[in-house]
């Protein structure tokens, strides 16, 4: 299910237990997100209710998402690895860090892995409505200019991207969505510069060739 073990432990620990910090029951979202060490330190059997506990799956998923968002990419990598292709281990450290950081809004590790599918495989199909909407003649001309970009550093991509927008009188959304459709098959992906960097210059050019 893509749940962090730490999220499962916290959700189970909270069944019938209301932790107290400085004598006051935890109330804020941040206070609820206890580490293992904090739970060990704060646990007191007197703070457990006798009434039957109710397991809340929505709460577990909320906890999981919050812990994913709070974690460093290094903490998440080992947890994410079983959900991504073996090609993951062949990528350089900067690539793996960026891949995790740009998908940390996901509710689960499986959400993150799905959001990164585009980085490992070319789209097998394309969203027809998105193609019709975003693959305009002007956008296709702009995609040709994207193919000509050689510097894939984040700042260089931004400068080049903005120059292409100005040259073709396009809005950011127009070109970004056309790129997403061409690279991912659908108008959904991480930030467009992250998407380009994770796919890589040579593969971007190969995927765009279909649309030129």
C-alpha positions as CSV (number, residue, x, y, z in Angstrom):
1,X,0.0,0.0,0.0
2,X,3.0,2.3,0.1
3,X,2.7,3.1,3.8
4,X,5.7,4.1,5.8
5,X,6.4,1.7,8.8
6,X,6.7,4.8,11.0
7,X,3.2,5.9,9.9
8,X,1.7,2.4,10.7
9,X,3.4,2.4,14.1
10,X,2.1,5.8,15.0
11,X,-1.5,5.0,13.9
12,X,-1.5,1.8,15.9
13,X,0.1,3.5,19.0
14,X,-2.7,6.2,18.9
15,X,-5.5,3.6,19.2
16,X,-7.0,4.4,22.6
17,X,-4.0,6.5,23.6
18,X,-4.0,10.3,23.8
19,X,-0.4,11.4,24.4
20,X,0.3,14.4,26.6
21,X,3.0,17.0,26.3
22,X,3.8,18.9,29.4
23,X,0.6,17.6,30.9
24,X,-1.6,18.7,28.0
25,X,-3.2,16.4,25.4
26,X,-1.8,16.9,21.9
27,X,-4.0,19.0,19.8
28,X,-2.2,20.4,16.8
29,X,-1.4,18.4,13.7
30,X,2.3,18.9,14.3
31,X,2.1,17.6,17.8
32,X,0.3,14.5,16.6
33,X,3.2,13.5,14.3
34,X,5.3,11.8,17.0
35,X,8.5,10.0,16.3
36,X,9.2,6.5,17.7
37,X,11.4,8.1,20.3
38,X,8.8,10.7,21.3
39,X,6.1,7.9,21.7
40,X,8.4,5.9,23.9
41,X,9.2,8.9,26.0
42,X,5.6,10.1,26.3
43,X,3.7,6.9,26.7
44,X,1.8,6.4,29.9
45,X,-0.8,3.7,30.4
46,X,-2.9,6.2,32.4
47,X,-3.5,8.1,29.1
48,X,-5.2,5.1,27.4
49,X,-9.0,5.0,27.3
50,X,-10.8,1.8,28.2
51,X,-13.5,2.2,25.5
52,X,-13.1,0.2,22.3
53,X,-10.7,1.7,19.8
54,X,-11.7,2.4,16.1
55,X,-9.1,2.1,13.4
56,X,-9.4,5.0,11.0
57,X,-7.8,4.3,7.6
58,X,-8.2,7.9,6.5
59,X,-6.3,9.0,9.5
60,X,-3.5,6.5,8.7
61,X,-3.2,7.8,5.2
62,X,-3.1,11.4,6.5
63,X,-0.3,10.5,8.9
64,X,1.5,8.7,6.1
65,X,1.3,11.8,3.8
66,X,2.5,14.1,6.5
67,X,5.4,11.9,7.4
68,X,6.4,11.6,3.7
69,X,6.3,15.4,3.4
70,X,8.5,15.8,6.5
71,X,11.1,13.2,5.6
72,X,14.4,13.9,3.8
73,X,14.9,12.3,0.4
74,X,17.6,10.0,2.0
75,X,15.1,8.8,4.6
76,X,12.5,8.0,1.8
77,X,14.8,6.4,-0.7
78,X,15.1,3.0,1.0
79,X,11.3,3.0,1.5
80,X,10.5,3.9,-2.1
81,X,13.0,1.6,-3.8
82,X,10.7,-1.5,-3.8
83,X,8.1,0.4,-5.7
84,X,10.2,1.7,-8.5
85,X,12.0,-0.1,-11.4
86,X,15.5,-1.5,-11.0
87,X,16.7,1.4,-13.2
88,X,16.4,3.5,-10.1
89,X,19.7,2.3,-8.8
90,X,21.5,3.2,-12.0
91,X,20.6,6.9,-11.6
92,X,23.0,9.4,-10.1
93,X,22.3,10.7,-6.6
94,X,21.1,14.2,-7.8
95,X,18.5,12.5,-10.0
96,X,17.2,10.3,-7.2
97,X,17.1,13.2,-4.8
98,X,15.2,15.3,-7.3
99,X,12.8,12.5,-8.2
100,X,11.8,12.1,-4.5
101,X,11.6,15.8,-3.7
102,X,9.3,16.6,-6.6
103,X,6.8,13.9,-5.7
104,X,6.7,14.3,-1.9
105,X,3.1,15.6,-2.1
106,X,1.9,12.1,-2.7
107,X,-0.2,10.3,-0.1
108,X,1.8,7.1,-0.3
109,X,5.0,5.6,-1.7
110,X,2.9,4.0,-4.4
111,X,1.6,7.5,-5.4
112,X,5.1,8.7,-5.6
113,X,6.2,5.7,-7.7
114,X,3.2,6.2,-10.1
115,X,4.0,9.9,-10.4
116,X,7.6,8.9,-11.5
117,X,6.5,6.3,-14.1
118,X,7.1,8.8,-16.9
119,X,10.8,8.9,-16.0
120,X,11.3,5.2,-16.6
121,X,9.1,4.5,-19.6
122,X,7.7,6.2,-22.6
123,X,3.9,6.7,-22.7
124,X,2.1,3.7,-24.3
125,X,-1.0,5.9,-25.0
126,X,-1.9,9.6,-25.1
127,X,-4.8,11.4,-23.6
128,X,-6.9,12.2,-26.7
129,X,-8.6,15.2,-25.2
130,X,-5.3,16.6,-24.0
131,X,-3.7,16.1,-27.4
132,X,-6.6,17.9,-29.1
133,X,-6.4,20.8,-26.6
134,X,-2.7,21.3,-26.2
135,X,-1.0,20.0,-29.3
136,X,-1.7,23.1,-31.4
137,X,0.4,24.1,-34.5
138,X,2.1,26.8,-32.5
139,X,2.8,24.5,-29.6
140,X,4.4,22.0,-31.9
141,X,6.7,24.7,-33.3
142,X,7.7,25.5,-29.8
143,X,8.4,21.8,-29.1
144,X,10.9,21.9,-31.9
145,X,12.7,24.7,-30.1
146,X,12.7,22.6,-26.9
147,X,14.4,19.9,-28.8
148,X,17.2,22.3,-29.6
149,X,17.9,23.1,-25.9
150,X,21.1,21.5,-24.7
151,X,21.7,22.9,-21.2
152,X,19.5,21.0,-18.7
153,X,20.4,22.8,-15.6
154,X,17.3,24.1,-13.8
155,X,18.2,27.8,-14.3
156,X,19.2,27.3,-18.0
157,X,15.9,25.4,-18.6
158,X,13.9,28.2,-17.1
159,X,15.7,30.9,-19.2
160,X,15.4,28.8,-22.4
161,X,11.7,27.9,-21.7
162,X,10.8,31.6,-21.2
163,X,12.6,32.6,-24.4
164,X,10.6,30.0,-26.3
165,X,7.3,31.3,-24.8
166,X,8.2,34.8,-25.9
167,X,9.3,33.7,-29.3
168,X,6.0,31.9,-30.0
169,X,3.7,34.2,-27.9
170,X,2.6,31.3,-25.8
171,X,1.6,31.2,-22.1
172,X,3.5,29.0,-19.7
173,X,0.5,26.6,-19.4
174,X,0.3,26.2,-23.2
175,X,3.8,24.9,-23.6
176,X,4.1,23.1,-20.3
177,X,1.0,21.0,-20.9
178,X,2.0,20.2,-24.5
179,X,5.3,19.0,-23.1
180,X,3.6,16.9,-20.5
181,X,1.4,15.2,-23.1
182,X,4.3,14.5,-25.3
183,X,6.6,13.2,-22.5
184,X,4.1,11.6,-20.2
185,X,1.0,10.9,-22.3
186,X,-1.2,13.1,-20.1
187,X,-1.2,16.7,-18.9
188,X,-0.1,15.7,-15.4
189,X,3.5,15.5,-14.1
190,X,5.8,17.2,-11.5
191,X,7.0,20.7,-12.3
192,X,7.8,21.0,-15.9
193,X,11.5,21.7,-15.3
194,X,11.7,18.7,-13.0
195,X,10.0,16.6,-15.6
196,X,12.5,17.7,-18.3
197,X,15.5,17.1,-16.1
198,X,14.3,13.6,-15.0
199,X,13.5,12.5,-18.5
200,X,16.9,13.8,-19.7
201,X,17.9,15.7,-22.9
202,X,18.3,12.8,-25.3
203,X,15.1,11.1,-24.2
204,X,13.2,14.3,-24.3
205,X,14.2,14.8,-27.9
206,X,13.3,11.2,-28.8
207,X,9.8,11.5,-27.3
208,X,9.2,14.9,-28.9
209,X,10.1,13.6,-32.4
210,X,6.7,12.0,-32.8
211,X,5.1,15.5,-32.5
212,X,7.3,17.5,-34.8
